Amino acid sequence: MDAPLIEIKDISFEYEETKALDNISMKVEKGDFLAILGPNGSGKSTLLKIMLGLIKPSKGSIKLFGVDSKNFKHREWIGYVSQKSNSFNSGFPATVKEVVAGGLAKKAGLFRRLPKTVDEDVLEAMKSVGMEAFLDRSISELSGGQQQRVFIARALVAKPKMLILDEPTVGIDHQNVQAFYDMLAALNREKNITLVMVTHDVDTVTDRISHVACLNQTIHFHGFKEQFQTLSDEERASWYGHSVRKIHHAGGGH
Amino acid sequence: MIDAIFTYDFLQNAFGAGLIIGVIAPLLGVFIVVRRLSLIADALSHVTLAGIAGSLYLSQSVAVFSALNPLFLGIAASVGGSVLIERLRTLYKHYEELAIPIILSAGIGFGAIFISLAQGFSNDLFGYLFGSVSAVSREDLLIVVAIAIVVLAFIVVFFKELFVLSFDDEYAKASGLPAKWIHFMFMIVTALVIAGSMRIVGILLVSSLMTIPVAAAMRVSKSFKQTITLSIIFGEASVIAGLISAFYFDLAPGGTIVVTSILLLLLVLIYKKIAVSVKRGAIA
């Protein structure tokens, strides 16, 4: 059996005096589509940053693809898509093609040029997010949703085994959020890419994901989405606050 | 003018150094501008001033320094300043921009003290502040050539990493690129370019040659590579026109180069405005 893609054991993290994560343990298996849910300030983004090696936990260990994260050399196996508003430098003078090709930098390696197949690789990644017509456009001309698709293409171009996404729908208008999650579900289903995503869109994503982790400094729930859907409003409110409750859809589901 | 360049060594030195700086300053400037580090160039140029003034002062009292090209101490101060800026940015994590005024003031402070202590180098000092056509020695030219080799090698070797880091530093770190080290080397290379450029453009105007051609290029270019190409073209045009006018009208080349680059920027802004109006008119 393959090792879990992510295996976290007893991780804690503090920002100066404030505890952000307390004794977190969890696994992400190959093929999972995991949504990490939690209120603002619950430590979701901190947990992702620890998974990505951007910050070190004060306690505990993390294995990536069965290897201790300190010794893990294949960062190109993990694609990262951050919150658009937090990260990219808006107004940057670059074409979509240049931005997506940047996703190959780590895979190509230091002191080496990008591979000769860069144009085909970029085109393939852009096709998988339905943006192949935008290759020569300036990145700053695109809408928030289009930019976020480009950033997913940048993460996909190195053909990762797993994508980690931090609230990827921030800045995308409501109408396009559904289509965006459909695209992620297709990547998970058709390309067998494992997805770990922090989100607030509880009800929109539930139909598309396989697993849910509920986080508020500590893990309150981690399991299949079907189990998550059976939780009562009171159980959810006990860790999330009172803003989350089940929405009853016409089809009789939750 | 061409005859004069072949006749006078000092003109060969000035034009040689100018043409090289016209490439490397805007080339590095593109990364400085898109990474929003323009003010760091200013801080480092003032630290270079402290190094140069220190060297000129020491040359009057310490024998070793009298034979030393002041550019060397300027380079050392600039590189030291870039390391200090990084340390301060780490120390004041939530107020990273504080590092710039601290180092800039320190540079001016030390510079002013050394200038007051040393008497009688006002002509030299004027050249260092605003550039000089006649003061560029063959040794200065060779230093500029050496700096250019380092800068070009750095950018060619780390181009893809620098691009990713400039566009999105969090992504660069998350994807496992050695962002910290590349940024550190970038700061050192920036310090070298600033120290190397100031013989021609002058300490007070060196950051302009790294930013104004880029500001003009960004208005009209469609890609990152085009931004680099246009920045270098605008930079070179400013240096050539600036040096020629400085030679004929006996003006400080720093001033003529920067004013030329400002004129080019204005032309680009006017062109862009007309182009946008024409496009809107065509659509309407």
Boltz contact constraints between the chains, C-beta under 6 A:
constraints:
  - contact:
      token1: [A, 52]
      token2: [B, 174]
      max_distance: 6.0
  - contact:
      token1: [A, 54]
      token2: [B, 173]
      max_distance: 6.0
  - contact:
      token1: [A, 54]
      token2: [B, 174]
      max_distance: 6.0
  - contact:
      token1: [A, 75]
      token2: [B, 175]
      max_distance: 6.0
  - contact:
      token1: [A, 75]
      token2: [B, 176]
      max_distance: 6.0
  - contact:
      token1: [A, 80]
      token2: [B, 174]
      max_distance: 6.0
  - contact:
      token1: [A, 82]
      token2: [B, 170]
      max_distance: 6.0
  - contact:
      token1: [A, 87]
      token2: [B, 168]
      max_distance: 6.0
  - contact:
      token1: [A, 87]
      token2: [B, 170]
      max_distance: 6.0
  - contact:
      token1: [A, 88]
      token2: [B, 168]
      max_distance: 6.0
  - contact:
      token1: [A, 89]
      token2: [B, 167]
      max_distance: 6.0
  - contact:
      token1: [A, 92]
      token2: [B, 34]
      max_distance: 6.0
  - contact:
      token1: [A, 92]
      token2: [B, 167]
      max_distance: 6.0
  - contact:
      token1: [A, 93]
      token2: [B, 218]
      max_distance: 6.0
  - contact:
      token1: [A, 93]
      token2: [B, 221]
      max_distance: 6.0
  - contact:
      token1: [A, 93]
      token2: [B, 224]
      max_distance: 6.0
  - contact:
      token1: [A, 93]
      token2: [B, 227]
      max_distance: 6.0
  - contact:
      token1: [A, 94]
      token2: [B, 224]
      max_distance: 6.0
  - contact:
      token1: [A, 95]
      token2: [B, 223]
      max_distance: 6.0
  - contact:
      token1: [A, 98]
      token2: [B, 223]
      max_distance: 6.0
  - contact:
      token1: [A, 98]
      token2: [B, 224]
      max_distance: 6.0
  - contact:
      token1: [A, 102]
      token2: [B, 163]
      max_distance: 6.0
  - contact:
      token1: [A, 102]
      token2: [B, 164]
      max_distance: 6.0
  - contact:
      token1: [A, 105]
      token2: [B, 160]
      max_distance: 6.0
  - contact:
      token1: [A, 105]
      token2: [B, 161]
      max_distance: 6.0
  - contact:
      token1: [A, 105]
      token2: [B, 164]
      max_distance: 6.0
  - contact:
      token1: [A, 106]
      token2: [B, 175]
      max_distance: 6.0
  - contact:
      token1: [A, 106]
      token2: [B, 176]
      max_distance: 6.0
  - contact:
      token1: [A, 106]
      token2: [B, 177]
      max_distance: 6.0
  - contact:
      token1: [A, 111]
      token2: [B, 157]
      max_distance: 6.0
  - contact:
      token1: [A, 138]
      token2: [B, 222]
      max_distance: 6.0
